[in-house]
């Protein structure tokens, strides 16, 4: 009789463990699809933006400076601000481009 009670308790425990594993897999899946995947997509878009920069594009830097690209080099760009004022910054400082109006 004691043996049959222990066998029943062990079976219920394994079933609870399966539900716990399923719950953790679900939590990790939700975390991946709502946190990690969108961040990777955003990083990919930013990298693509930086590789497609060309002379004449209107850009905004992470500091909020609006300027036109004067020259593009491997890791830096030179921006033309106003009346011939030029500023050299890292490519990674470009936040976004502005569509020509």
C-alpha positions as CSV (number, residue, x, y, z in Angstrom):
1,X,0.0,0.0,0.0
2,X,2.8,2.4,0.9
3,X,4.5,1.6,-2.4
4,X,1.4,2.5,-4.5
5,X,1.1,5.9,-2.7
6,X,4.7,6.7,-3.5
7,X,4.3,5.6,-7.2
8,X,1.2,7.9,-7.5
9,X,3.1,10.9,-5.9
10,X,6.0,10.4,-8.3
11,X,3.8,10.3,-11.4
12,X,2.1,13.6,-10.3
13,X,5.4,15.2,-9.7
14,X,6.7,14.4,-13.1
15,X,3.6,15.9,-14.7
16,X,4.0,19.1,-12.7
17,X,7.7,19.2,-13.9
18,X,6.6,18.9,-17.5
19,X,4.2,21.9,-17.1
20,X,6.9,23.9,-15.4
21,X,9.3,23.2,-18.3
22,X,6.6,24.2,-20.8
23,X,6.0,27.4,-18.9
24,X,9.7,28.3,-18.9
25,X,10.0,27.6,-22.6
26,X,7.0,29.8,-23.2
27,X,8.5,32.6,-21.1
28,X,11.8,32.4,-23.0
29,X,9.9,32.4,-26.3
30,X,7.9,35.5,-25.4
31,X,11.1,37.2,-24.2
32,X,12.8,36.4,-27.5
33,X,10.0,37.6,-29.8
34,X,9.2,40.8,-27.8
35,X,12.7,41.9,-26.7
36,X,15.6,40.3,-28.6
37,X,14.3,39.9,-32.1
38,X,13.1,43.6,-32.5
39,X,16.4,44.8,-31.2
40,X,18.3,42.7,-33.7
41,X,16.1,44.0,-36.5
42,X,16.7,47.6,-35.4
43,X,20.5,47.1,-35.3
44,X,20.4,45.6,-38.8
45,X,18.4,48.6,-40.2
46,X,20.8,51.0,-38.5
47,X,23.8,49.2,-40.0
48,X,22.2,49.2,-43.4
49,X,21.5,53.0,-43.1
50,X,25.2,53.7,-42.3
51,X,26.5,51.6,-45.2
52,X,24.2,53.4,-47.7
53,X,25.2,57.0,-46.7
54,X,26.3,59.1,-49.7
55,X,27.3,62.7,-50.4
56,X,24.4,65.1,-50.4
57,X,22.1,63.2,-48.0
58,X,20.4,65.2,-45.3
59,X,21.0,63.5,-41.9
60,X,20.4,64.0,-38.2
61,X,23.0,63.1,-35.7
62,X,22.4,61.5,-32.3
63,X,23.1,64.9,-30.9
64,X,20.3,66.5,-32.9
65,X,22.5,68.3,-35.5
66,X,20.8,68.6,-38.9
67,X,23.3,68.7,-41.8
68,X,24.1,67.6,-45.3
69,X,26.8,65.0,-45.9
70,X,29.9,66.6,-47.6
71,X,32.2,63.6,-47.8
72,X,32.0,59.9,-46.7
73,X,35.0,57.9,-45.6
74,X,35.3,54.4,-44.1
75,X,34.6,55.3,-40.5
76,X,33.9,59.0,-40.6
77,X,31.8,61.5,-42.5
78,X,32.1,65.2,-42.9
79,X,29.0,67.2,-42.5
80,X,28.3,70.6,-44.0
81,X,26.2,72.6,-41.6
82,X,25.6,76.2,-42.8
83,X,27.5,78.7,-44.9
84,X,30.5,76.4,-45.4
85,X,30.8,75.2,-41.8
86,X,32.1,71.6,-41.8
87,X,32.1,69.1,-39.0
88,X,33.7,65.6,-39.0
89,X,31.9,62.9,-37.0
90,X,31.9,59.1,-36.8
91,X,29.4,57.3,-39.0
92,X,27.9,55.8,-35.9
93,X,26.8,59.3,-34.8
94,X,24.2,59.4,-37.6
95,X,20.8,58.7,-36.2
96,X,18.6,58.9,-39.3
97,X,18.3,60.5,-42.8
98,X,15.8,63.1,-43.8
99,X,13.8,62.7,-47.0
100,X,14.3,65.5,-49.4
101,X,11.3,67.8,-49.5
